[in-house]
Amino acid sequence: LATRDALITDEYHNQYVTNDFVLRALYDRKLYPELITLLNDRMKLQPGDTQLRVSLAAVQRESGDVAGAIATLEQAVVDFPSFKAQADQYIAELKKGNTPE
């Protein structure tokens, strides 16, 4: 992260954060901490995008942080009440140890 931060100045940070190729590369290499940081930064730029919350929860689950994934989805319900039914379904699957679909 230090090398990336040294190379990606504030001027280019938003382009880095919103670049789907970067997101995919981090995911493919299973660089979960950096991917989680990227998704959190992207959510700051696109706060109304519920799919980003789902993506973050999926990465958290995959990295072994099921509690974090559930917390992310619960916060999504607070921020987007219309998302409750879908979030509840995902949370129920996570609590069963399943991967939500």
DRENPA-3360 file (N, C-alpha, C; in nm, 2 decimals, always signed):
BEGIN
1 = LATRDALI = +0.08/-0.12/+0.00/+0.00/+0.00/+0.00/+0.08/+0.12/+0.00 ~ +0.20/+0.12/+0.07/+0.28/+0.24/+0.07/+0.33/+0.28/-0.06 ~ +0.37/+0.18/-0.14/+0.42/+0.20/-0.28/+0.31/+0.26/-0.36 ~ +0.19/+0.20/-0.35/+0.08/+0.25/-0.43/+0.05/+0.39/-0.39 ~ +0.04/+0.42/-0.26/+0.01/+0.56/-0.22/+0.11/+0.66/-0.26 ~ +0.24/+0.62/-0.27/+0.34/+0.71/-0.32/+0.33/+0.74/-0.47 ~ +0.28/+0.64/-0.54/+0.26/+0.65/-0.69/+0.13/+0.72/-0.73 ~ +0.03/+0.69/-0.65/-0.11/+0.74/-0.68/-0.13/+0.87/-0.60;
9 = TDEYHNQY = -0.11/+0.98/-0.66/-0.13/+1.11/-0.59/-0.28/+1.14/-0.57 ~ -0.31/+1.24/-0.49/-0.45/+1.28/-0.48/-0.52/+1.30/-0.61 ~ -0.44/+1.36/-0.70/-0.49/+1.39/-0.84/-0.55/+1.27/-0.91 ~ -0.49/+1.16/-0.89/-0.53/+1.04/-0.96/-0.60/+0.93/-0.87 ~ -0.62/+0.97/-0.75/-0.68/+0.87/-0.65/-0.82/+0.83/-0.70 ~ -0.91/+0.92/-0.74/-1.04/+0.89/-0.78/-1.04/+0.80/-0.90 ~ -0.95/+0.82/-0.99/-0.94/+0.73/-1.11/-0.90/+0.59/-1.07 ~ -0.81/+0.58/-0.98/-0.76/+0.45/-0.93/-0.88/+0.38/-0.86;
17 = VTNDFVLR = -0.95/+0.45/-0.77/-1.06/+0.39/-0.69/-1.17/+0.34/-0.78 ~ -1.20/+0.41/-0.89/-1.31/+0.38/-0.97/-1.28/+0.29/-1.09 ~ -1.15/+0.25/-1.10/-1.11/+0.17/-1.21/-1.14/+0.02/-1.19 ~ -1.23/-0.04/-1.27/-1.27/-0.18/-1.25/-1.16/-0.28/-1.28 ~ -1.06/-0.24/-1.36/-0.94/-0.33/-1.38/-0.86/-0.34/-1.26 ~ -0.85/-0.23/-1.18/-0.77/-0.24/-1.05/-0.85/-0.33/-0.96 ~ -0.98/-0.31/-0.95/-1.07/-0.39/-0.86/-1.05/-0.53/-0.89 ~ -1.06/-0.57/-1.02/-1.05/-0.71/-1.06/-0.91/-0.77/-1.03;
25 = ALYDRKLY = -0.81/-0.69/-1.06/-0.67/-0.74/-1.03/-0.65/-0.77/-0.88 ~ -0.70/-0.68/-0.80/-0.69/-0.70/-0.65/-0.77/-0.82/-0.61 ~ -0.89/-0.84/-0.67/-0.97/-0.95/-0.63/-0.90/-1.08/-0.68 ~ -0.86/-1.08/-0.80/-0.79/-1.20/-0.86/-0.67/-1.25/-0.78 ~ -0.60/-1.15/-0.72/-0.48/-1.18/-0.64/-0.51/-1.20/-0.50 ~ -0.64/-1.19/-0.46/-0.69/-1.21/-0.32/-0.62/-1.11/-0.23 ~ -0.60/-0.99/-0.27/-0.55/-0.88/-0.19/-0.66/-0.81/-0.11 ~ -0.72/-0.89/-0.02/-0.85/-0.84/+0.04/-0.83/-0.71/+0.12;
33 = PELITLLN = -0.73/-0.69/+0.20/-0.72/-0.56/+0.27/-0.72/-0.44/+0.18 ~ -0.65/-0.45/+0.07/-0.64/-0.34/-0.02/-0.78/-0.33/-0.10 ~ -0.84/-0.44/-0.13/-0.96/-0.44/-0.20/-1.07/-0.38/-0.11 ~ -1.07/-0.41/+0.02/-1.17/-0.35/+0.11/-1.15/-0.20/+0.12 ~ -1.02/-0.16/+0.13/-1.00/-0.01/+0.13/-1.05/+0.05/+0.00 ~ -1.02/-0.01/-0.11/-1.07/+0.04/-0.24/-1.22/+0.05/-0.24 ~ -1.29/-0.05/-0.20/-1.44/-0.05/-0.20/-1.49/+0.06/-0.11 ~ -1.43/+0.07/+0.01/-1.47/+0.18/+0.10/-1.45/+0.32/+0.04;
41 = DRMKLQPG = -1.34/+0.34/-0.02/-1.31/+0.47/-0.09/-1.41/+0.49/-0.20 ~ -1.44/+0.38/-0.28/-1.54/+0.39/-0.39/-1.68/+0.43/-0.33 ~ -1.71/+0.37/-0.22/-1.85/+0.40/-0.16/-1.85/+0.55/-0.12 ~ -1.74/+0.61/-0.08/-1.74/+0.75/-0.05/-1.77/+0.84/-0.17 ~ -1.73/+0.79/-0.29/-1.75/+0.86/-0.42/-1.89/+0.83/-0.47 ~ -1.94/+0.71/-0.44/-2.07/+0.67/-0.50/-2.16/+0.62/-0.38 ~ -2.20/+0.71/-0.29/-2.26/+0.67/-0.17/-2.40/+0.61/-0.19 ~ -2.46/+0.63/-0.30/-2.60/+0.57/-0.33/-2.60/+0.44/-0.39;
49 = DTQLRVSL = -2.48/+0.38/-0.41/-2.47/+0.25/-0.49/-2.48/+0.14/-0.39 ~ -2.59/+0.07/-0.38/-2.61/-0.04/-0.28/-2.52/-0.16/-0.33 ~ -2.50/-0.17/-0.46/-2.42/-0.29/-0.51/-2.28/-0.29/-0.45 ~ -2.23/-0.17/-0.42/-2.09/-0.16/-0.36/-2.09/-0.22/-0.22 ~ -2.21/-0.20/-0.15/-2.22/-0.26/-0.02/-2.22/-0.41/-0.03 ~ -2.29/-0.46/-0.12/-2.30/-0.61/-0.14/-2.16/-0.66/-0.18 ~ -2.09/-0.59/-0.27/-1.95/-0.63/-0.31/-1.86/-0.63/-0.19 ~ -1.87/-0.52/-0.11/-1.78/-0.52/+0.01/-1.81/-0.63/+0.11;
57 = AAVQRESG = -1.94/-0.66/+0.13/-1.98/-0.77/+0.22/-1.93/-0.90/+0.16 ~ -1.93/-0.92/+0.03/-1.89/-1.04/-0.03/-1.74/-1.06/-0.01 ~ -1.66/-0.95/-0.03/-1.52/-0.96/-0.01/-1.48/-0.98/+0.14 ~ -1.56/-0.92/+0.23/-1.54/-0.94/+0.37/-1.56/-1.09/+0.40 ~ -1.67/-1.15/+0.35/-1.70/-1.29/+0.38/-1.59/-1.38/+0.32 ~ -1.55/-1.35/+0.20/-1.45/-1.43/+0.14/-1.31/-1.42/+0.21 ~ -1.29/-1.31/+0.27/-1.16/-1.29/+0.35/-1.17/-1.35/+0.49 ~ -1.29/-1.41/+0.52/-1.31/-1.47/+0.65/-1.38/-1.38/+0.76;
65 = DVAGAIAT = -1.41/-1.26/+0.72/-1.47/-1.17/+0.82/-1.63/-1.17/+0.80 ~ -1.69/-1.27/+0.84/-1.84/-1.29/+0.83/-1.91/-1.18/+0.91 ~ -1.86/-1.16/+1.03/-1.92/-1.05/+1.12/-1.91/-0.92/+1.05 ~ -1.80/-0.89/+0.98/-1.79/-0.76/+0.91/-1.88/-0.75/+0.79 ~ -1.90/-0.86/+0.73/-2.00/-0.87/+0.61/-2.14/-0.84/+0.66 ~ -2.17/-0.90/+0.77/-2.31/-0.88/+0.83/-2.33/-0.74/+0.87 ~ -2.22/-0.68/+0.94/-2.23/-0.54/+0.98/-2.25/-0.45/+0.86 ~ -2.18/-0.48/+0.75/-2.19/-0.40/+0.63/-2.33/-0.40/+0.58;
73 = LEQAVVDF = -2.39/-0.52/+0.57/-2.52/-0.53/+0.52/-2.63/-0.47/+0.61 ~ -2.60/-0.48/+0.74/-2.69/-0.41/+0.84/-2.69/-0.26/+0.83 ~ -2.57/-0.21/+0.80/-2.55/-0.06/+0.78/-2.62/-0.02/+0.65 ~ -2.61/-0.11/+0.55/-2.68/-0.08/+0.42/-2.83/-0.06/+0.44 ~ -2.89/-0.14/+0.53/-3.03/-0.13/+0.56/-3.06/+0.00/+0.62 ~ -2.98/+0.04/+0.71/-3.00/+0.17/+0.78/-2.99/+0.28/+0.68 ~ -2.89/+0.28/+0.59/-2.87/+0.38/+0.48/-2.98/+0.37/+0.37 ~ -3.02/+0.25/+0.34/-3.11/+0.23/+0.23/-3.22/+0.13/+0.28;
81 = PSFKAQAD = -3.33/+0.18/+0.34/-3.43/+0.10/+0.40/-3.50/+0.01/+0.29 ~ -3.50/+0.05/+0.17/-3.56/-0.03/+0.06/-3.48/-0.16/+0.03 ~ -3.36/-0.16/+0.08/-3.27/-0.28/+0.06/-3.29/-0.39/+0.16 ~ -3.38/-0.36/+0.26/-3.39/-0.45/+0.37/-3.42/-0.60/+0.34 ~ -3.51/-0.62/+0.25/-3.55/-0.76/+0.21/-3.43/-0.84/+0.16 ~ -3.36/-0.77/+0.07/-3.24/-0.84/+0.01/-3.13/-0.86/+0.11 ~ -3.11/-0.76/+0.19/-3.00/-0.77/+0.29/-3.03/-0.87/+0.39 ~ -3.16/-0.88/+0.43/-3.20/-0.98/+0.53/-3.18/-1.12/+0.47;
89 = QYIAELKK = -3.20/-1.14/+0.34/-3.18/-1.27/+0.28/-3.03/-1.30/+0.28 ~ -2.95/-1.21/+0.24/-2.80/-1.23/+0.24/-2.75/-1.26/+0.38 ~ -2.80/-1.18/+0.48/-2.75/-1.20/+0.62/-2.79/-1.34/+0.67 ~ -2.91/-1.39/+0.64/-2.96/-1.52/+0.68/-2.87/-1.63/+0.62 ~ -2.83/-1.61/+0.49/-2.74/-1.71/+0.43/-2.60/-1.71/+0.49 ~ -2.55/-1.59/+0.52/-2.42/-1.58/+0.59/-2.42/-1.65/+0.73 ~ -2.53/-1.63/+0.80/-2.54/-1.69/+0.93/-2.55/-1.84/+0.93 ~ -2.60/-1.89/+0.82/-2.60/-2.04/+0.79/-2.47/-2.09/+0.75;
97 = GNTPE = -2.38/-2.00/+0.71/-2.25/-2.04/+0.66/-2.25/-2.06/+0.51 ~ -2.35/-2.01/+0.44/-2.36/-2.02/+0.30/-2.31/-1.89/+0.23 ~ -2.29/-1.91/+0.10/-2.26/-1.79/+0.02/-2.39/-1.74/-0.04 ~ -2.42/-1.61/-0.01/-2.54/-1.55/-0.07/-2.54/-1.55/-0.22 ~ -2.65/-1.57/-0.28/-2.65/-1.56/-0.43/-2.74/-1.45/-0.47;
% end
